[in-house]
Amino acid sequence: MKLLGKNHIIISVITFAILFLMNYVGNPEADKLERALMTAFAGVIGLSIGLFILNKGKDDKNPPQNFD
């Protein structure tokens, strides 16, 4: 999956929506909107970093020698 490609944006929007709703609906505190937004943004950033690391070594023509 290409970073900031069509699939990445779709998965990021779905992740944001799920995390936001889970935190907004289940939180009785007064600042539930701010907490839900921060958690959802952090989840999307974490997802992006994970996909970047996952795709960094993909299609590598020179794997490390003596890996085992």
MARLOKOL-851088 format. One record per atom (N, C-alpha, C, O, CB): atom name; x, y, z. Coordinates in nm, 4 decimals, decimal comma. Each point is the difference from the previous one (the first is absolute). Glycine has a CB too. Layout:
% residues N
<vexro name="CA" px="X" py="Y" pz="Z"/>
...
***
This chain:
% residues 68
<vexro name="N" px="0,0851" py="-0,1163" pz="0,0000"/>
<vexro name="CA" px="-0,0851" py="0,1163" pz="0,0000"/>
<vexro name="C" px="0,0898" py="0,1228" pz="0,0000"/>
<vexro name="O" px="0,0860" py="0,0144" pz="0,0869"/>
<vexro name="CB" px="-0,2727" py="-0,1375" pz="0,0349"/>
<vexro name="N" px="0,1674" py="0,2099" pz="-0,2171"/>
<vexro name="CA" px="0,0800" py="0,1198" pz="-0,0141"/>
<vexro name="C" px="-0,0427" py="0,1040" pz="0,1045"/>
<vexro name="O" px="-0,1190" py="0,0239" pz="0,0208"/>
<vexro name="CB" px="0,1487" py="-0,0708" pz="-0,2681"/>
<vexro name="N" px="0,0686" py="0,1071" pz="0,3115"/>
<vexro name="CA" px="-0,0287" py="0,1022" pz="0,1004"/>
<vexro name="C" px="-0,0642" py="0,1204" pz="-0,0677"/>
<vexro name="O" px="0,0505" py="0,0490" pz="-0,1010"/>
<vexro name="CB" px="0,1429" py="-0,1275" pz="0,2441"/>
<vexro name="N" px="-0,3025" py="0,1255" pz="-0,0888"/>
<vexro name="CA" px="-0,0824" py="0,1097" pz="-0,0516"/>
<vexro name="C" px="-0,0611" py="-0,0311" pz="-0,1360"/>
<vexro name="O" px="-0,0302" py="0,0902" pz="-0,0781"/>
<vexro name="CB" px="0,1738" py="0,0670" pz="0,2043"/>
<vexro name="N" px="-0,1610" py="-0,2831" pz="-0,1526"/>
<vexro name="CA" px="-0,0713" py="-0,0412" pz="-0,1201"/>
<vexro name="C" px="-0,1497" py="-0,0091" pz="0,0306"/>
<vexro name="O" px="-0,0444" py="0,0342" pz="0,1096"/>
<vexro name="CB" px="0,2482" py="-0,1612" pz="-0,1928"/>
<vexro name="N" px="-0,2789" py="0,0812" pz="-0,0136"/>
<vexro name="CA" px="-0,1453" py="-0,0093" pz="0,0146"/>
<vexro name="C" px="-0,0394" py="-0,0946" pz="0,1137"/>
<vexro name="O" px="-0,0858" py="0,0333" pz="0,0818"/>
<vexro name="CB" px="0,0621" py="0,0143" pz="-0,3266"/>
<vexro name="N" px="0,0861" py="-0,1652" pz="0,2498"/>
<vexro name="CA" px="-0,0335" py="-0,0973" pz="0,1044"/>
<vexro name="C" px="0,0389" py="0,0494" pz="0,1385"/>
<vexro name="O" px="-0,0721" py="-0,0236" pz="0,0970"/>
<vexro name="CB" px="0,1018" py="-0,1584" pz="-0,2634"/>
<vexro name="N" px="0,0835" py="0,2502" pz="0,1762"/>
<vexro name="CA" px="0,0446" py="0,0514" pz="0,1294"/>
<vexro name="C" px="-0,0972" py="0,1059" pz="0,0525"/>
<vexro name="O" px="-0,0298" py="0,0028" pz="0,1194"/>
<vexro name="CB" px="0,2689" py="-0,0498" pz="-0,1835"/>
<vexro name="N" px="-0,2871" py="0,1316" pz="-0,0219"/>
<vexro name="CA" px="-0,0934" py="0,1052" pz="0,0434"/>
<vexro name="C" px="-0,1331" py="-0,0612" pz="0,0434"/>
<vexro name="O" px="-0,0595" py="0,0448" pz="0,0980"/>
<vexro name="CB" px="0,1694" py="0,1192" pz="-0,2550"/>
<vexro name="N" px="-0,1561" py="-0,2640" pz="0,0861"/>
<vexro name="CA" px="-0,1253" py="-0,0660" pz="0,0373"/>
<vexro name="C" px="0,0133" py="-0,0678" pz="0,1362"/>
<vexro name="O" px="-0,0884" py="0,0132" pz="0,0847"/>
<vexro name="CB" px="0,0344" py="-0,0487" pz="-0,3281"/>
<vexro name="N" px="0,1639" py="-0,0370" pz="0,2649"/>
<vexro name="CA" px="0,0209" py="-0,0672" pz="0,1285"/>
<vexro name="C" px="0,0182" py="0,1023" pz="0,1117"/>
<vexro name="O" px="-0,0458" py="-0,0225" pz="0,1120"/>
<vexro name="CB" px="0,1499" py="-0,1734" pz="-0,2306"/>
<vexro name="N" px="-0,0377" py="0,3083" pz="0,0897"/>
<vexro name="CA" px="0,0185" py="0,1045" pz="0,1010"/>
<vexro name="C" px="-0,1333" py="0,0629" pz="0,0408"/>
<vexro name="O" px="-0,0222" py="0,0268" pz="0,1181"/>
<vexro name="CB" px="0,2501" py="0,0185" pz="-0,2114"/>
<vexro name="N" px="-0,3152" py="-0,0219" pz="-0,0021"/>
<vexro name="CA" px="-0,1308" py="0,0581" pz="0,0317"/>
<vexro name="C" px="-0,0828" py="-0,0978" pz="0,0829"/>
<vexro name="O" px="-0,0662" py="0,0406" pz="0,0955"/>
<vexro name="CB" px="0,0733" py="0,0951" pz="-0,3078"/>
<vexro name="N" px="-0,0039" py="-0,2631" pz="0,1770"/>
<vexro name="CA" px="-0,0740" py="-0,1002" pz="0,0766"/>
<vexro name="C" px="0,0560" py="-0,0108" pz="0,1415"/>
<vexro name="O" px="-0,0760" py="-0,0071" pz="0,0965"/>
<vexro name="CB" px="0,0256" py="-0,1193" pz="-0,3083"/>
<vexro name="N" px="0,1827" py="0,1253" pz="0,2244"/>
<vexro name="CA" px="0,0634" py="-0,0070" pz="0,1320"/>
<vexro name="C" px="-0,0354" py="0,1218" pz="0,0834"/>
<vexro name="O" px="-0,0312" py="-0,0128" pz="0,1184"/>
<vexro name="CB" px="0,2188" py="-0,1209" pz="-0,2155"/>
<vexro name="N" px="-0,1830" py="0,2521" pz="0,0365"/>
<vexro name="CA" px="-0,0345" py="0,1229" pz="0,0716"/>
<vexro name="C" px="-0,1437" py="-0,0057" pz="0,0496"/>
<vexro name="O" px="-0,0275" py="0,0331" pz="0,1153"/>
<vexro name="CB" px="0,1914" py="0,0955" pz="-0,2552"/>
<vexro name="N" px="-0,2554" py="-0,1704" pz="0,0534"/>
<vexro name="CA" px="-0,1416" py="-0,0039" pz="0,0376"/>
<vexro name="C" px="-0,0245" py="-0,0981" pz="0,1142"/>
<vexro name="O" px="-0,0729" py="0,0313" pz="0,0941"/>
<vexro name="CB" px="0,0113" py="0,0286" pz="-0,3292"/>
<vexro name="N" px="0,1216" py="-0,1775" pz="0,2276"/>
<vexro name="CA" px="-0,0205" py="-0,1001" pz="0,1052"/>
<vexro name="C" px="0,0568" py="0,0477" pz="0,1325"/>
<vexro name="O" px="-0,0671" py="-0,0082" pz="0,1028"/>
<vexro name="CB" px="0,0745" py="-0,1729" pz="-0,2747"/>
<vexro name="N" px="0,1168" py="0,2314" pz="0,1704"/>
<vexro name="CA" px="0,0606" py="0,0466" pz="0,1245"/>
<vexro name="C" px="-0,0740" py="0,1193" pz="0,0579"/>
<vexro name="O" px="-0,0185" py="0,0088" pz="0,1214"/>
<vexro name="CB" px="0,2378" py="-0,0920" pz="-0,2022"/>
<vexro name="N" px="-0,2617" py="0,1748" pz="-0,0048"/>
<vexro name="CA" px="-0,0725" py="0,1171" pz="0,0484"/>
<vexro name="C" px="-0,1318" py="-0,0402" pz="0,0653"/>
<vexro name="O" px="-0,0319" py="0,0450" pz="0,1101"/>
<vexro name="CB" px="0,1379" py="0,0931" pz="-0,2902"/>
<vexro name="N" px="-0,1815" py="-0,2221" pz="0,1123"/>
<vexro name="CA" px="-0,1299" py="-0,0393" pz="0,0554"/>
<vexro name="C" px="0,0145" py="-0,0826" pz="0,1273"/>
<vexro name="O" px="-0,0793" py="0,0158" pz="0,0928"/>
<vexro name="CB" px="-0,0142" py="-0,0118" pz="-0,3233"/>
<vexro name="N" px="0,1932" py="-0,0917" pz="0,2363"/>
<vexro name="CA" px="0,0202" py="-0,0795" pz="0,1211"/>
<vexro name="C" px="0,0313" py="0,0894" pz="0,1193"/>
<vexro name="O" px="-0,0467" py="-0,0264" pz="0,1108"/>
<vexro name="CB" px="0,1282" py="-0,1645" pz="-0,2508"/>
<vexro name="N" px="-0,0035" py="0,2959" pz="0,1190"/>
<vexro name="CA" px="0,0380" py="0,0872" pz="0,1099"/>
<vexro name="C" px="-0,1059" py="0,1046" pz="0,0301"/>
<vexro name="O" px="-0,0145" py="0,0405" pz="0,1153"/>
<vexro name="CB" px="0,2511" py="-0,0777" pz="-0,1762"/>
<vexro name="N" px="-0,3103" py="0,0818" pz="-0,0386"/>
<vexro name="CA" px="-0,0994" py="0,1054" pz="0,0218"/>
<vexro name="C" px="-0,1252" py="-0,0553" pz="0,0681"/>
<vexro name="O" px="-0,0520" py="0,0605" pz="0,0938"/>
<vexro name="CB" px="0,1397" py="0,0611" pz="-0,2953"/>
<vexro name="N" px="-0,1353" py="-0,2351" pz="0,1547"/>
<vexro name="CA" px="-0,1248" py="-0,0558" pz="0,0528"/>
<vexro name="C" px="0,0191" py="-0,0553" pz="0,1415"/>
<vexro name="O" px="-0,0890" py="0,0131" pz="0,0841"/>
<vexro name="CB" px="0,0178" py="-0,0685" pz="-0,3186"/>
<vexro name="N" px="0,1851" py="-0,0054" pz="0,2607"/>
<vexro name="CA" px="0,0182" py="-0,0649" pz="0,1286"/>
<vexro name="C" px="0,0629" py="0,0849" pz="0,1077"/>
<vexro name="O" px="0,0353" py="-0,0531" pz="0,1053"/>
<vexro name="CB" px="-0,0174" py="-0,1502" pz="-0,2309"/>
<vexro name="N" px="-0,0020" py="0,3338" pz="0,1045"/>
<vexro name="CA" px="0,0696" py="0,0842" pz="0,0960"/>
<vexro name="C" px="-0,0976" py="0,0961" pz="0,0681"/>
<vexro name="O" px="-0,0607" py="0,0828" pz="-0,0678"/>
<vexro name="CB" px="0,2708" py="-0,1007" pz="-0,0695"/>
<vexro name="N" px="-0,2266" py="0,0093" pz="0,2690"/>
<vexro name="CA" px="-0,0926" py="0,0904" pz="0,0702"/>
<vexro name="C" px="0,0644" py="0,1317" pz="0,0445"/>
<vexro name="O" px="-0,0685" py="0,0844" pz="0,0577"/>
<vexro name="CB" px="-0,0530" py="-0,2863" pz="0,0186"/>
<vexro name="N" px="0,2512" py="0,2216" pz="-0,1016"/>
<vexro name="CA" px="0,0694" py="0,1210" pz="0,0445"/>
<vexro name="C" px="-0,0442" py="0,1223" pz="-0,0801"/>
<vexro name="O" px="-0,0610" py="-0,0124" pz="-0,1063"/>
<vexro name="CB" px="0,2567" py="-0,1282" pz="0,1745"/>
<vexro name="N" px="-0,1640" py="0,2584" pz="-0,0154"/>
<vexro name="CA" px="-0,0411" py="0,1251" pz="-0,0652"/>
<vexro name="C" px="0,0805" py="0,0285" pz="-0,1270"/>
<vexro name="O" px="-0,0510" py="0,0639" pz="-0,0920"/>
<vexro name="CB" px="-0,0146" py="0,0243" pz="0,3161"/>
<vexro name="N" px="0,1898" py="-0,1345" pz="-0,2301"/>
<vexro name="CA" px="0,0852" py="0,0272" pz="-0,1158"/>
<vexro name="C" px="0,0068" py="-0,1196" pz="-0,0955"/>
<vexro name="O" px="0,1062" py="-0,0306" pz="-0,0542"/>
<vexro name="CB" px="0,0274" py="0,1874" pz="0,1960"/>
<vexro name="N" px="-0,2454" py="-0,2230" pz="-0,1617"/>
<vexro name="CA" px="0,0007" py="-0,1218" pz="-0,0806"/>
<vexro name="C" px="0,0304" py="0,0262" pz="-0,1470"/>
<vexro name="O" px="0,0574" py="-0,0865" pz="-0,0661"/>
<vexro name="CB" px="-0,2206" py="-0,0094" pz="0,2251"/>
<vexro name="N" px="0,1267" py="0,2125" pz="-0,2126"/>
<vexro name="CA" px="0,0286" py="0,0301" pz="-0,1403"/>
<vexro name="C" px="0,1503" py="0,0123" pz="-0,0233"/>
<vexro name="O" px="0,0531" py="-0,0555" pz="-0,0962"/>
<vexro name="CB" px="-0,2744" py="0,1726" pz="0,0766"/>
<vexro name="N" px="0,2896" py="-0,0443" pz="0,1080"/>
<vexro name="CA" px="0,1450" py="0,0171" pz="-0,0152"/>
<vexro name="C" px="0,0729" py="-0,1327" pz="0,0143"/>
<vexro name="O" px="0,0911" py="-0,0296" pz="-0,0773"/>
<vexro name="CB" px="-0,1108" py="0,2623" pz="0,1661"/>
<vexro name="N" px="-0,0196" py="-0,3121" pz="0,0088"/>
<vexro name="CA" px="0,0648" py="-0,1306" pz="0,0203"/>
<vexro name="C" px="-0,0234" py="-0,0918" pz="-0,1186"/>
<vexro name="O" px="0,0912" py="-0,0703" pz="-0,0435"/>
<vexro name="CB" px="-0,1195" py="0,0956" pz="0,2902"/>
<vexro name="N" px="-0,0932" py="-0,0249" pz="-0,2988"/>
<vexro name="CA" px="-0,0311" py="-0,0871" pz="-0,1138"/>
<vexro name="C" px="0,0785" py="0,0419" pz="-0,1239"/>
<vexro name="O" px="0,0497" py="-0,0854" pz="-0,0734"/>
<vexro name="CB" px="-0,2790" py="0,0458" pz="0,1675"/>
<vexro name="N" px="0,2410" py="0,1701" pz="-0,1182"/>
<vexro name="CA" px="0,0759" py="0,0476" pz="-0,1159"/>
<vexro name="C" px="0,1489" py="-0,0327" pz="0,0124"/>
<vexro name="O" px="0,0625" py="-0,0442" pz="-0,0963"/>
<vexro name="CB" px="-0,2302" py="0,2277" pz="0,0670"/>
<vexro name="N" px="0,2240" py="-0,1615" pz="0,1482"/>
<vexro name="CA" px="0,1420" py="-0,0296" pz="0,0190"/>
<vexro name="C" px="0,0290" py="-0,1486" pz="-0,0154"/>
<vexro name="O" px="0,0998" py="-0,0379" pz="-0,0613"/>
<vexro name="CB" px="-0,0829" py="0,2341" pz="0,2140"/>
<vexro name="N" px="-0,1028" py="-0,2796" pz="-0,0982"/>
<vexro name="CA" px="0,0202" py="-0,1443" pz="-0,0116"/>
<vexro name="C" px="-0,0121" py="-0,0457" pz="-0,1453"/>
<vexro name="O" px="0,0792" py="-0,0821" pz="-0,0461"/>
<vexro name="CB" px="-0,1681" py="0,0526" pz="0,2789"/>
<vexro name="N" px="-0,0095" py="0,0821" pz="-0,3044"/>
<vexro name="CA" px="-0,0192" py="-0,0392" pz="-0,1397"/>
<vexro name="C" px="0,1174" py="0,0454" pz="-0,0867"/>
<vexro name="O" px="0,0469" py="-0,0758" pz="-0,0849"/>
<vexro name="CB" px="-0,2955" py="0,0889" pz="0,1175"/>
<vexro name="N" px="0,2967" py="0,1105" pz="-0,0119"/>
<vexro name="CA" px="0,1160" py="0,0470" pz="-0,0764"/>
<vexro name="C" px="0,1239" py="-0,0817" pz="0,0325"/>
<vexro name="O" px="0,0777" py="-0,0329" pz="-0,0896"/>
<vexro name="CB" px="-0,1752" py="0,2626" pz="0,0853"/>
<vexro name="N" px="0,1170" py="-0,2628" pz="0,1319"/>
<vexro name="CA" px="0,1151" py="-0,0808" pz="0,0385"/>
<vexro name="C" px="-0,0075" py="-0,1393" pz="-0,0628"/>
<vexro name="O" px="0,1023" py="-0,0550" pz="-0,0407"/>
<vexro name="CB" px="-0,0862" py="0,1834" pz="0,2563"/>
<vexro name="N" px="-0,1349" py="-0,1850" pz="-0,2236"/>
<vexro name="CA" px="-0,0167" py="-0,1305" pz="-0,0637"/>
<vexro name="C" px="0,0334" py="0,0028" pz="-0,1472"/>
<vexro name="O" px="0,0629" py="-0,0927" pz="-0,0509"/>
<vexro name="CB" px="-0,2368" py="0,0408" pz="0,2164"/>
<vexro name="N" px="0,1332" py="0,1562" pz="-0,2348"/>
<vexro name="CA" px="0,0287" py="0,0115" pz="-0,1432"/>
<vexro name="C" px="0,1497" py="0,0233" pz="-0,0220"/>
<vexro name="O" px="0,0576" py="-0,0541" pz="-0,0944"/>
<vexro name="CB" px="-0,2900" py="0,1458" pz="0,0532"/>
<vexro name="N" px="0,2957" py="-0,0118" pz="0,1271"/>
<vexro name="CA" px="0,1441" py="0,0227" pz="-0,0127"/>
<vexro name="C" px="0,0763" py="-0,1294" pz="0,0261"/>
<vexro name="O" px="0,0954" py="-0,0314" pz="-0,0712"/>
<vexro name="CB" px="-0,1249" py="0,2714" pz="0,1425"/>
<vexro name="N" px="-0,0118" py="-0,3148" pz="0,0302"/>
<vexro name="CA" px="0,0633" py="-0,1285" pz="0,0278"/>
<vexro name="C" px="-0,0174" py="-0,0987" pz="-0,1141"/>
<vexro name="O" px="0,0925" py="-0,0741" pz="-0,0333"/>
<vexro name="CB" px="-0,1313" py="0,1140" pz="0,2744"/>
<vexro name="N" px="-0,0785" py="-0,0408" pz="-0,3004"/>
<vexro name="CA" px="-0,0247" py="-0,0866" pz="-0,1158"/>
<vexro name="C" px="0,0907" py="0,0384" pz="-0,1161"/>
<vexro name="O" px="0,0556" py="-0,0875" pz="-0,0665"/>
<vexro name="CB" px="-0,2938" py="0,0572" pz="0,1394"/>
<vexro name="N" px="0,2536" py="0,1582" pz="-0,0979"/>
<vexro name="CA" px="0,0845" py="0,0470" pz="-0,1101"/>
<vexro name="C" px="0,1465" py="-0,0360" pz="0,0229"/>
<vexro name="O" px="0,0688" py="-0,0433" pz="-0,0924"/>
<vexro name="CB" px="-0,2297" py="0,2307" pz="0,0524"/>
<vexro name="N" px="0,2085" py="-0,1696" pz="0,1634"/>
<vexro name="CA" px="0,1383" py="-0,0358" pz="0,0309"/>
<vexro name="C" px="0,0201" py="-0,1505" pz="-0,0168"/>
<vexro name="O" px="0,1014" py="-0,0430" pz="-0,0549"/>
<vexro name="CB" px="-0,0845" py="0,2373" pz="0,2154"/>
<vexro name="N" px="-0,1114" py="-0,2733" pz="-0,1143"/>
<vexro name="CA" px="0,0103" py="-0,1447" pz="-0,0159"/>
<vexro name="C" px="0,0019" py="-0,0431" pz="-0,1454"/>
<vexro name="O" px="0,0772" py="-0,0882" pz="-0,0376"/>
<vexro name="CB" px="-0,1929" py="0,0637" pz="0,2537"/>
<vexro name="N" px="0,0325" py="0,0851" pz="-0,2976"/>
<vexro name="CA" px="-0,0006" py="-0,0343" pz="-0,1426"/>
<vexro name="C" px="0,1285" py="0,0449" pz="-0,0685"/>
<vexro name="O" px="0,0494" py="-0,0672" pz="-0,0905"/>
<vexro name="CB" px="-0,2987" py="0,0856" pz="0,0895"/>
<vexro name="N" px="0,3032" py="0,0951" pz="0,0441"/>
<vexro name="CA" px="0,1268" py="0,0467" pz="-0,0565"/>
<vexro name="C" px="0,1121" py="-0,0984" pz="0,0305"/>
<vexro name="O" px="0,0797" py="-0,0331" pz="-0,0878"/>
<vexro name="CB" px="-0,1563" py="0,2706" pz="0,1120"/>
<vexro name="N" px="0,0827" py="-0,2842" pz="0,1002"/>
<vexro name="CA" px="0,1035" py="-0,0965" pz="0,0386"/>
<vexro name="C" px="-0,0219" py="-0,1329" pz="-0,0713"/>
<vexro name="O" px="0,0962" py="-0,0634" pz="-0,0433"/>
<vexro name="CB" px="-0,0735" py="0,1753" pz="0,2675"/>
<vexro name="N" px="-0,1476" py="-0,1544" pz="-0,2366"/>
<vexro name="CA" px="-0,0311" py="-0,1267" pz="-0,0672"/>
<vexro name="C" px="0,0412" py="0,0037" pz="-0,1465"/>
<vexro name="O" px="0,0555" py="-0,0973" pz="-0,0512"/>
<vexro name="CB" px="-0,2463" py="0,0624" pz="0,2090"/>
<vexro name="N" px="0,1642" py="0,1462" pz="-0,2258"/>
<vexro name="CA" px="0,0288" py="0,0096" pz="-0,1431"/>
<vexro name="C" px="0,1423" py="0,0428" pz="-0,0298"/>
<vexro name="O" px="0,0410" py="-0,0006" pz="-0,1160"/>
<vexro name="CB" px="-0,2780" py="0,0538" pz="0,0814"/>
<vexro name="N" px="0,3132" py="-0,0162" pz="0,1359"/>
<vexro name="CA" px="0,1370" py="0,0458" pz="-0,0214"/>
<vexro name="C" px="0,0877" py="-0,1115" pz="-0,0571"/>
<vexro name="O" px="0,0800" py="0,0239" pz="-0,0904"/>
<vexro name="CB" px="-0,1081" py="0,1392" pz="0,2787"/>
<vexro name="N" px="0,0132" py="-0,2829" pz="-0,1363"/>
<vexro name="CA" px="0,0826" py="-0,1112" pz="-0,0451"/>
<vexro name="C" px="-0,0618" py="-0,0817" pz="-0,1115"/>
<vexro name="O" px="0,0582" py="-0,0993" pz="-0,0435"/>
<vexro name="CB" px="0,0332" py="0,0922" pz="0,2692"/>
<vexro name="N" px="-0,2073" py="0,0468" pz="-0,2720"/>
<vexro name="CA" px="-0,0670" py="-0,0758" pz="-0,1051"/>
<vexro name="C" px="0,0717" py="0,0218" pz="-0,1337"/>
<vexro name="O" px="0,0482" py="0,1098" pz="-0,0276"/>
<vexro name="CB" px="-0,2690" py="-0,0903" pz="0,1507"/>
<vexro name="N" px="0,2275" py="-0,1218" pz="-0,2036"/>
<vexro name="CA" px="0,0669" py="0,0027" pz="-0,1310"/>
<vexro name="C" px="0,1478" py="0,0340" pz="0,0140"/>
<vexro name="O" px="0,0564" py="0,0701" pz="-0,0840"/>
<vexro name="CB" px="-0,2722" py="-0,0027" pz="-0,0230"/>
<vexro name="N" px="0,2781" py="-0,1172" pz="0,2129"/>
<vexro name="CA" px="0,1432" py="0,0229" pz="0,0205"/>
<vexro name="C" px="0,0775" py="-0,1041" pz="-0,0790"/>
<vexro name="O" px="-0,0191" py="-0,1201" pz="0,0196"/>
<vexro name="CB" px="-0,0209" py="0,2183" pz="0,2111"/>
<vexro name="N" px="0,1260" py="-0,0536" pz="-0,3186"/>
<vexro name="CA" px="0,0770" py="-0,0912" pz="-0,0858"/>
<vexro name="C" px="0,1209" py="-0,0589" pz="0,0727"/>
<vexro name="O" px="0,0516" py="-0,1040" pz="-0,0410"/>
<vexro name="CB" px="-0,1260" py="0,2361" pz="-0,1576"/>
<vexro name="N" px="0,1200" py="-0,0674" pz="0,3052"/>
<vexro name="CA" px="0,1182" py="-0,0457" pz="0,0725"/>
<vexro name="C" px="-0,0355" py="-0,0284" pz="0,1445"/>
<vexro name="O" px="0,0196" py="0,0862" pz="0,0856"/>
<vexro name="CB" px="0,1286" py="0,0463" pz="-0,2379"/>
<vexro name="N" px="-0,2003" py="-0,2519" pz="0,1826"/>
<vexro name="CA" px="-0,0314" py="-0,0309" pz="0,1394"/>
<vexro name="C" px="0,1282" py="-0,0124" pz="0,0817"/>
<vexro name="O" px="0,1069" py="-0,0219" pz="-0,0569"/>
<vexro name="CB" px="-0,3176" py="-0,0955" pz="-0,0152"/>
<vexro name="N" px="0,2020" py="0,1308" pz="0,2036"/>
<vexro name="CA" px="0,1222" py="-0,0115" pz="0,0815"/>
<vexro name="C" px="0,0612" py="-0,1407" pz="-0,0099"/>
<vexro name="O" px="-0,0714" py="-0,0999" pz="-0,0081"/>
<vexro name="CB" px="-0,0208" py="0,2740" pz="0,1658"/>
<vexro name="N" px="0,2227" py="-0,1788" pz="-0,1569"/>
<vexro name="CA" px="0,0717" py="-0,1271" pz="-0,0120"/>
<vexro name="C" px="0,0012" py="-0,0712" pz="0,1360"/>
<vexro name="O" px="0,0084" py="0,0648" pz="0,1043"/>
<vexro name="CB" px="0,1363" py="0,0296" pz="-0,2919"/>
<vexro name="N" px="-0,1529" py="-0,2256" pz="0,1858"/>
<vexro name="CA" px="0,0056" py="-0,0834" pz="0,1197"/>
<vexro name="C" px="-0,1052" py="0,0455" pz="0,1037"/>
<vexro name="O" px="0,0323" py="0,0232" pz="0,1165"/>
<vexro name="CB" px="0,2152" py="-0,0640" pz="-0,1587"/>
<vexro name="N" px="-0,3684" py="0,0524" pz="-0,0010"/>
<vexro name="CA" px="-0,1063" py="0,0486" pz="0,0872"/>
<vexro name="C" px="-0,0254" py="-0,0933" pz="0,1178"/>
<vexro name="O" px="-0,0278" py="0,0451" pz="0,1111"/>
<vexro name="CB" px="-0,0743" py="0,0661" pz="-0,3080"/>
<vexro name="N" px="0,1119" py="-0,2410" pz="0,1720"/>
<vexro name="CA" px="-0,0232" py="-0,0961" pz="0,1072"/>
<vexro name="C" px="0,1210" py="-0,0069" pz="0,0868"/>
<vexro name="O" px="0,0019" py="-0,0755" pz="0,0973"/>
<vexro name="CB" px="-0,1572" py="-0,0558" pz="-0,2387"/>
***
